[in-house]
Amino acid sequence: MPPGRVLSPRLPHETVNLCTLRQAWLGAGAGAGQCTGRHRKAQGVTLRHAFDQGDGQGFWNAVRADAAGELADWIESGYDGSGTDNALLLGDFNAYAKEDPVQTIAEGAAFTDLIETFIGQEDAFSFIFDGQQGALDQALASTGIAGRVTGVTEWHINAQEPDLLSYNSRFNDSRFFSEDVFAASDHDPLILGLDTQPDLLLG
């Protein structure tokens, strides 16, 4: 598949979750790969069939977990035969590392938890809710590409910012608006380094 952005075929649970976005890139030899971005249904209060089950994983957990399983199957099939074994899975899972949606992928396929490897899930955070912080945004790498990841870090420009400065007009005050990178979202971005040509020496 040539480099470019492609939406996944509409998986059953993408009527609730946002569509998956696949970005392919080309490199020398095993340097080719694909990055898959996800944004899963949030944990907020919602319809009766998606009630919080009292296990600490919030509303819509089963939907997020089912969507994770569908995504894992799609990736393991080589993106329906049009992809590569080198896969990065990034995005707002709306789930913490030990919750079902993340574990569905981590346990069912050969994926490395990049946040655990480079930051540590105990220390990582990309979101703050009611004074409690944690990493809802995850990064997983297939075996073929995990060794080419050179580093992962969180850029804390959003989660810690006060609502007064928020991008969300329901909470902010326009008198404090600033056209900079801070408070541009409610989640912090994740920055990942990738070496697609490890044998290439510059000098």
Summary of the structure (lengths in Angstrom):
residues: 203
radius of gyration: 17.9
end to end distance: 32.3
largest distance: 62.0
contacts: 586
relative contact order: 0.14
helix: 27%
strand: 24%
